[in-house]
Amino acid sequence: MVTWTLNYTKQAQKDAKKLASSGLKTKAQTLFAILEEDPWQSPPPLEKLVGDLSGAYSRRINIQHRLAYQVLEAEKAVKILRLWTYYE
């Protein structure tokens, strides 16, 4: 089975610190494990994003926060864009 590589943007790294301090780290790690196996796996449901994040997908971490990512098929990589709310 092929595993996908996860790459984190600077913003995602900052967001990860916020997540850890708000007790959501475990939930995010569960999502990372799913993305490493198959970024298209459903459930949990994924949403296709529009606007600034067009071409990216998101999954809920909780009611307020989401994990936003892009799938780079050629490199078998998943680029983690955001791990916090992106409506701010």
C-alpha positions as CSV (number, residue, x, y, z in Angstrom):
1,M,0.0,0.0,0.0
2,V,1.3,3.4,-0.9
3,T,1.4,6.0,1.8
4,W,1.1,9.7,1.0
5,T,3.6,12.2,2.3
6,L,2.2,15.1,4.3
7,N,3.8,18.5,3.8
8,Y,2.9,21.4,6.1
9,T,2.8,25.1,5.1
10,K,4.2,27.7,7.5
11,Q,0.6,28.6,8.3
12,A,-0.3,25.0,9.1
13,Q,2.7,24.8,11.5
14,K,1.5,27.8,13.3
15,D,-2.0,26.5,13.4
16,A,-0.7,23.1,14.8
17,K,0.6,25.0,17.9
18,K,-2.9,26.5,18.5
19,L,-4.5,23.2,18.0
20,A,-2.3,21.5,20.5
21,S,-3.1,24.2,23.1
22,S,-6.8,23.8,22.5
23,G,-6.9,20.1,23.0
24,L,-7.7,19.2,19.4
25,K,-4.3,17.6,18.6
26,T,-5.6,14.0,18.8
27,K,-8.5,14.7,16.4
28,A,-6.1,16.3,13.9
29,Q,-3.7,13.4,14.2
30,T,-6.5,11.0,13.4
31,L,-7.2,13.0,10.2
32,F,-3.5,13.0,9.3
33,A,-3.4,9.2,9.5
34,I,-6.4,9.1,7.1
35,L,-4.7,11.5,4.7
36,E,-1.5,9.4,4.7
37,E,-3.5,6.3,3.8
38,D,-5.9,7.8,1.3
39,P,-6.7,11.6,0.9
40,W,-10.0,10.7,-0.8
41,Q,-11.3,8.4,1.9
42,S,-14.8,9.0,3.0
43,P,-16.0,9.0,5.8
44,P,-15.1,11.4,7.3
45,P,-16.7,13.6,4.7
46,L,-14.5,16.0,2.7
47,E,-15.5,19.2,1.0
48,K,-14.2,20.8,-2.1
49,L,-13.2,24.4,-1.4
50,V,-13.9,27.4,-3.6
51,G,-12.6,31.0,-3.7
52,D,-9.1,31.6,-2.3
53,L,-8.7,27.9,-1.5
54,S,-10.1,26.6,-4.8
55,G,-8.7,23.2,-5.7
56,A,-8.2,22.4,-2.0
57,Y,-10.3,20.1,0.2
58,S,-11.3,20.3,3.9
59,R,-12.4,18.1,6.7
60,R,-13.8,19.1,10.0
61,I,-11.6,18.9,13.1
62,N,-14.6,20.1,15.1
63,I,-17.6,22.4,14.5
64,Q,-15.4,25.5,14.2
65,H,-12.0,24.3,12.9
66,R,-11.1,22.5,9.7
67,L,-8.1,20.9,8.1
68,A,-7.6,22.3,4.6
69,Y,-5.4,20.5,2.2
70,Q,-4.4,20.0,-1.4
71,V,-3.7,16.7,-3.0
72,L,-0.6,16.6,-5.2
73,E,-1.2,13.4,-7.2
74,A,2.1,13.4,-9.1
75,E,4.2,13.5,-5.9
76,K,1.8,11.3,-3.9
77,A,1.8,14.1,-1.4
78,V,-0.8,16.0,0.6
79,K,-0.1,19.7,1.3
80,I,-1.6,20.7,4.7
81,L,-2.7,24.4,4.2
82,R,-4.6,25.2,7.4
83,L,-5.5,23.5,10.7
84,W,-7.6,26.3,12.1
85,T,-10.7,28.2,11.1
86,Y,-10.0,29.9,7.8
87,Y,-13.0,32.3,7.9
88,E,-11.0,34.9,10.0
